[in-house]
Amino acid sequence: MRIEIKFFEGALPSPDAGSIGLEPGAQGKAGAWAEFTGTVREMEKGEKIPALRYEIYHRMAKKVLAQHVEELGKKYGLLAARFWHREGLVPVGESSVYIAIAAPHRKEAFAAIAELLDRLKSNVPIWKIEAEIDLPPKLEVIPPALDSMTGVWKLLAERVGTLGEERVPLDGARHRILREHVKADADQPPFDRSAVDGYAIIPGQVPAKYRVIGVVKAGEIAARAPGPGEALRIFTGASVPAPGLAVVMQENVRVEGDFISLDHRLLAGENVRVKGGDAQLGNVILSAGSRLSAAELAILASVGMTRPLVNALPRVAHATTGDEIVPPDTVPRPGQIRNTNQILISTLLQNAGVPLANIYQEHWGDDAAQASIRVATEPFANADIILISGGASVGEHDYTARLLEEAGFELVVRKVNLRPGRPLLVGFRGNKVAFGLPGNPVSHFVCFALFVRQALELLMSPKALRQPRPRFHTLALSQPLAKAANSRPTLWPARYLYRGPVLSLEPLPWSNSGNLGALAGANALIFVPANTPEIAAGQPVRFLYVPNTAQL
């Protein structure tokens, strides 16, 4: 069975019924080609909306969808399947998903589409998010309190500036965010190409015998196209010399000297990647706002864009505080602890796209006067973001708030109604932002994921495409979450992973904000509303995905 799964930024292309093709020998079995198109409605959860935003985890989504389609193929005897989904912003009235199924009868085709749609809702990592654009001003009647999670996000969206842009070589663009649309400089592929090693022929009657007239390899041009009863030996990537030809896989022919024979019928264009089939000259193939991972960089290379326009890199200065903190390679004396926040913050920053060369770290003790000198000196003086670990509370030795105010920062947030991470400081001086992070490591992890990373995203994203808050997703818990009750909303460390065809969200054992071991394997934070006693397995929860590896 042929399976085609594609994701598109921008409108879905017009489908050509049956163009996906069928496996050799299946052409005569297809009695139905059923199609489904999903369109964004103007009402969502009882409220009128202008658009929806779809977020897709490409690699996992393709893997899960392929497994589902293969299972349905066996169940219903399917012959081919196509699944297209749009990502990004989809306005009301436009198509978000297209599914087509080839099957022996319409009953099987319709049943397969219905079941695939049901499975799509359960465990495929394609998330539908209510778009936060063009909302009526009346929805913002009561502004969120500054000590709430949403209040801090609103503040960051209003106050954090956008970094400039620069052109850099491809090997320096990794992690960066594209600041311009990139268009195809030619049709892709630029000519009809063979998708397999085999023989190019004019599709005809079967059984049939063809005389081999020549060989064409990738990078070569055939002397002439095969005529009736002739075949051209062709290899993957080689130019197909004429329209209307098909390529039969070498495994599906019998070679008899200078002749080949086959006993199944081919469709015109079968096993041929058609000129312009992936993109046509002038098509946008990568949109502004795309984060440049390995695949995106390869796409840029494919159109000769060797110096893309991307965001400038943020400069981050980070200081840990406290006389009790010693380096990791030191044996602590009684009352001392090793410095874990320095490597934690450095790694989280790199995971968020800040290169190590743009991260400066040092350790301050409890000497406020010395710290005051350091925060006014390079590289802290001109850092885009300043992070100070510890000293954010109101104890006798907690000097971070006073230090930042003396350095000219307007402290707008002095605590946040959150567990962990309550003693959070957020201040601004012009376009620069400073965070006073509570000293415990789990608080560091949570505050970074919710607020520091969001500030970095705002700094690096084009103004028109900035997201005002992190994106939370919804998934059923795979294990119960007990002992979650707290008077404050809680962000609970969790592990989000793929098990077979199922996405799993597992809360991790966690007792307090100093419990560093609770972060082992954590790549998600479950949002637990205040005063929630426990959450049963199978109950849907909101969670924030926190990548624990660098975005490539």
C-alpha positions, 0 to 999 in steps of 0.5 A: 500500500502506498502512503503519503503524509505531508504537512504544509505551511500555507494553503493545502494544494489542490489534490488530484484524485488518484495521483498518489498511484497504486502499488504494482498489481493493485490498479485493477482492485481499486473500486473507490477513491474517497476524500475528506476535507476538514475546514475551520469553523467560525465557532470553537467551544461556543465562541466565535474565532477568527482562526485556529493555529495548528502545531505539529511535531513532524517526526513523531506525527509522521511515524504515528500516522503511518502506523495507524494507516498501516493498521487500517490498511490491513483491517480494511484492505486499503490500496493507498492513502494520502494525509495532508495537514496544514500547520500554523495559522488557518483562518475560518473557512480554509481547509486544515486537513485532507484525507484520501483513501483508495480501497476495493469498495466505498464501504471500506474507504469511508470506514477507514477515513472515519476511524483515522479521524477518530485516531487523529484526535487521540494520540497524534501530535497535531495540536489545535490551538485557539488563535490569539489574533484580531480578538475583540478588545472587550475580551481584555476587560480585566487585565491579569494580575502581575503576580499571576503566570498570565500576567507575567506573560502579558508583561513580557509581550508588552515590554520585551523588544525584538533583536535586530537581524543579520545575514549569516552563513548556513553553518552559523544559522543553526537554531536561528529564526528566519526573518524573511520568506524564502522562495524556490529559485526553480521548479523542484525537482527541476526535471522529471526524475526517476524515483527508483532504479528500474526501466522507463517505458511507455505504459502499455498492455500486459503482459509485455516485452520491451527491448532495452535501448540504453542506460541513463544514470543520475546526472546524465541525459538519455540520447532519446526516449524509449518508443513503443516496445522499448525500455530505457535502463534508468537509475534513481534521480536520473532525468526521465526523457519524456512526459507520459513515461512510467518507471517499473522497479527493477525488482518487478521485471524479468531480464532476458538478455537485451529484453525485459518483460513484466506482467502488470500494468503501469500508470503514466507517471508511476515512480516518476517525481514530476518537475515542480511536484514539490515546489514551483518557481516562486513558491514560498518554501520556508516562511519567516518565523521558521526555526532553522533546524537541520531540515530547514537548513537543507531546504535553504541549501536546495535553493542556493540561499547560503546567507539567510536573514536571521535574528541576531543572537541574544547576549545573556549574563548569568550570576549565581549567588551565595557564600554557601555555593562552591564549584562542582569539582570541590568537596563541600564542607559542612553547610556548603553545596555545589553549584548546580544552577550554573550548568543548569542555566547554561544548558537550558540557554543552549537548548533555547538557541543561545550559543555558548559563546553568547553566555557569560557566567560568574559566581557572586557571594553574599557581598552586595557591594561587590555584586553591585560593581559587577552588574554595572560592568561588562558583560552584564552592563550590556547583556540583553538578558540578565539572570541572577540565581538566588537572593530573590526572596526577602531574607537579610542576605537577599540583595537581588531586588535592591541590586537590580533597582540600583542598576536602573531596572524597573522591577515590575514583578516581585513574586508570582503566584506559582509553585515552585518559583514564587519569589521571581523578580522581573525588571526592565531597563529600556529593551533589556530584561532582568530576572531574579530566579529563586535559588532552588533548582526545580524553581529554576527549571520552571521559571526558565521554561515559563518566563526566561525562555519566553523572553528569549523567543520574543527577542528572537522572533519577527515582531509580526510572528511573536507568540505572546505566551508559551503553548500549552497542549492537552493530553491524558495522564498515563499515570495518576498524579496524587498529592498535588494539592496546593493553594497555588497553581503548580507546574509539576515535572513530567516526562512526555514520550512516545510509546508504540503508537501512543503518546505518554505523559507521566508525572515524575516523583517530586516533593519540593523545589530543592529536589533536583533528582525530580528533573531527571528525564523531565521534558514537560510541566503539567499545570495543576490548578490551585487546590487540586487534590489529585488527578486520575490516570486517563484524565486530560491535563494541560502541559508545557513541552520543555525540550531537553535537547538543543533544537537542531 
